[in-house]
């Protein structure tokens, strides 16, 4: 399980949205970046994998 957090929300002073997803750590060694919906900003934003 990995957590994805919004990258744009903190710049605008809003709460960051978070999503849980999975990835195969043997095949995908780099961190995941996906466009997901942020309900606080009411638009799709870039979400990056965090710890």
C-alpha positions in Angstrom: 0.0 0.0 0.0 1.2 3.5 -0.9 -0.3 6.9 -0.1 -0.7 9.6 -2.8 -0.9 13.2 -1.7 -1.9 16.3 -3.6 1.0 18.5 -4.6 -0.9 21.7 -5.3 -3.1 22.1 -2.2 -0.5 23.2 0.2 0.6 26.0 -2.1 -2.9 27.4 -2.1 -3.4 27.0 1.7 -6.0 24.2 1.4 -6.1 20.7 2.9 -4.3 18.1 0.8 -6.3 15.2 -0.4 -4.9 11.7 0.0 -5.6 8.4 -1.8 -4.4 4.9 -1.0 -3.3 2.6 -3.8 -0.9 -0.3 -4.4 2.1 -0.9 -6.6 4.6 -3.6 -7.3 7.8 -2.4 -5.8 9.9 -4.9 -7.7 8.7 -3.8 -11.1 8.1 0.0 -10.4 11.0 1.3 -8.4 10.3 5.0 -8.9 7.6 6.9 -7.0 4.1 7.1 -8.5 2.6 10.3 -9.9 -1.1 10.3 -10.9 -3.7 12.9 -11.8 -6.5 12.5 -9.2 -9.5 14.6 -8.1 -9.0 16.9 -5.2 -12.4 17.7 -3.6 -11.0 20.7 -1.7 -9.8 22.4 -4.9 -12.6 21.0 -7.0 -10.4 19.9 -9.8 -7.9 17.2 -10.9 -4.4 17.7 -9.6 -1.1 15.9 -9.5 -0.8 13.5 -6.6 2.6 12.1 -5.7 3.6 9.1 -3.5 4.7 9.9 0.0 6.1 7.8 2.8 
